[in-house]
Amino acid sequence: MTGWSVVVARTAERDLAEAVLYIKDRLGNQAAALRLLDEFESIVADIANNPEARPLVRNARIARLGYRWAPVGNYMAFYVADRNSKTVTVERLLYGRSNWSDAL
């Protein structure tokens, strides 16, 4: 399974921007902020090559909607794969220790 197209939703773009700014400005760690960007890009490429390799989320209600997740540093990228259109939509990038199920 290769060649799926990936769409990064505005919510995920905003999540990523907020995380990078927080790490860079509030924590004062530009290198870690750049690493997060690199890891996000790497995960997006990996998902495009094999979107169904990642597990469904453990929350049954959200899993029924098809949400899968992939680790991105201390964050979790949540996405949905549509087999019909061979499109993956990355919906959110949330801090791993947050109450992410309320955000989906």
JOSULTA-V226792 format. One record per pair of residues at least 12 apart in sequence whose ideal C-beta (glycine too) atoms are under 7 Angstrom apart, sorted by the first residue. I is the first residue (numbers start at 1). J is the second residue. If there is no record, write none. Layout:
i: <I:I>
j: <J:J>
This chain:
i: <1:1:2:4:4:4:4:4:5:5:6:6:6:6:6:7:7:8:8:9:9:9:11:11:12:12:12:12:15:15:15:16:16:19:19:19:20:20:20:23:35:36:36:39:39:40:40:40:43:43:43:44:47:47:47:48:51:51:52:54:54:54:55:55:56:57:59:62:62:66:66:67:67:68:72:74:74:75:75:75:75:76:76:76:77:77:78:78:78:78:79:92>
j: <50:52:49:48:51:86:87:88:86:87:44:47:48:88:90:87:89:44:90:89:90:91:91:92:90:91:92:93:92:93:94:40:93:36:75:93:33:36:37:36:73:72:73:72:73:72:77:93:70:72:77:90:70:79:88:88:81:88:81:68:69:70:68:69:68:69:101:101:104:80:81:80:104:81:93:95:96:93:94:95:96:94:96:100:90:93:91:92:94:104:91:104>
